[in-house]
Amino acid sequence: MPDMFRHNPELSRYELEVDGLLAFADYQRSGHRLVIPHVETDPALRGQGAAARLMAQVAQVARSEGMRITPLCSYAAAWLKRNDPDLIA
């Protein structure tokens, strides 16, 4: 089954479902900034690139909405620094 990316506004997070397991990035919107305080991946998905695929989707959403990302989570900060530093606010 392919990855399923979705926005879950009720929980203020973006989710990536992989084979029934979840990776998610909590967010808060502040003006033109998307603040990411926490990224979490189901332990069974760790080491499979799920968090990276999630962050790639979150970055795409931010870019399409003209937003920049303020990563408070160390994983989100490291991913953005390596892959999309221009989005860091």
C-alpha positions as CSV (number, residue, x, y, z in Angstrom):
1,M,0.0,0.0,0.0
2,P,1.4,3.5,-0.9
3,D,2.0,6.1,1.7
4,M,-1.0,8.2,2.7
5,F,-0.2,11.8,3.6
6,R,-3.0,13.9,5.1
7,H,-3.6,17.1,7.0
8,N,-5.3,16.5,10.4
9,P,-6.4,20.0,11.5
10,E,-8.4,18.7,14.5
11,L,-5.1,17.5,16.0
12,S,-2.9,20.3,14.4
13,R,-0.7,17.9,12.7
14,Y,0.4,16.4,9.3
15,E,0.3,12.6,9.1
16,L,1.9,10.0,7.0
17,E,0.3,6.5,7.2
18,V,2.5,3.6,6.1
19,D,1.0,0.1,6.2
20,G,-1.4,1.2,8.9
21,L,1.4,2.8,11.0
22,L,1.7,6.5,11.6
23,A,4.4,9.2,11.4
24,F,3.2,12.7,12.3
25,A,4.4,16.3,12.6
26,D,2.6,18.5,15.1
27,Y,2.4,22.2,14.0
28,Q,1.2,25.6,15.0
29,R,0.6,28.4,12.5
30,S,2.0,31.8,13.3
31,G,1.4,34.3,10.5
32,H,3.5,33.1,7.5
33,R,5.3,30.5,9.7
34,L,4.6,26.9,10.3
35,V,6.1,26.0,13.7
36,I,7.0,22.3,14.0
37,P,7.5,21.5,17.7
38,H,7.4,17.7,17.4
39,V,7.8,14.9,14.8
40,E,7.2,11.3,15.8
41,T,7.3,8.0,14.0
42,D,5.8,4.7,15.1
43,P,8.8,2.6,16.3
44,A,8.1,-0.1,13.7
45,L,8.7,2.5,10.9
46,R,11.9,3.9,12.3
47,G,14.9,3.5,10.0
48,Q,12.7,3.2,6.9
49,G,12.6,6.9,5.9
50,A,9.0,7.5,6.9
51,A,9.9,10.7,8.9
52,A,11.9,12.0,5.9
53,R,9.0,11.3,3.5
54,L,6.7,13.1,6.0
55,M,8.9,16.1,6.2
56,A,9.2,16.3,2.4
57,Q,5.4,16.5,2.2
58,V,5.3,19.1,5.0
59,A,7.9,21.2,3.2
60,Q,5.9,20.9,0.0
61,V,2.7,22.2,1.8
62,A,4.6,25.1,3.4
63,R,6.1,26.1,0.0
64,S,2.8,25.9,-1.8
65,E,1.2,28.1,0.9
66,G,4.0,30.6,0.8
67,M,5.1,29.8,4.4
68,R,8.4,29.2,6.1
69,I,9.1,26.6,8.7
70,T,10.3,27.2,12.3
71,P,11.5,23.8,13.5
72,L,11.6,23.4,17.2
73,C,12.0,19.6,16.9
74,S,15.6,18.5,16.4
75,Y,14.7,16.0,13.7
76,A,12.7,18.6,11.7
77,A,15.6,21.1,12.1
78,A,18.2,18.6,10.9
79,W,16.0,17.5,7.9
80,L,15.3,21.1,6.8
81,K,19.0,22.0,7.1
82,R,20.0,19.1,4.9
83,N,17.2,19.2,2.4
84,D,15.4,22.5,2.2
85,P,17.3,25.2,4.2
86,D,15.6,28.1,2.3
87,L,12.3,27.2,4.1
88,I,13.8,27.7,7.6
89,A,12.4,30.8,9.3
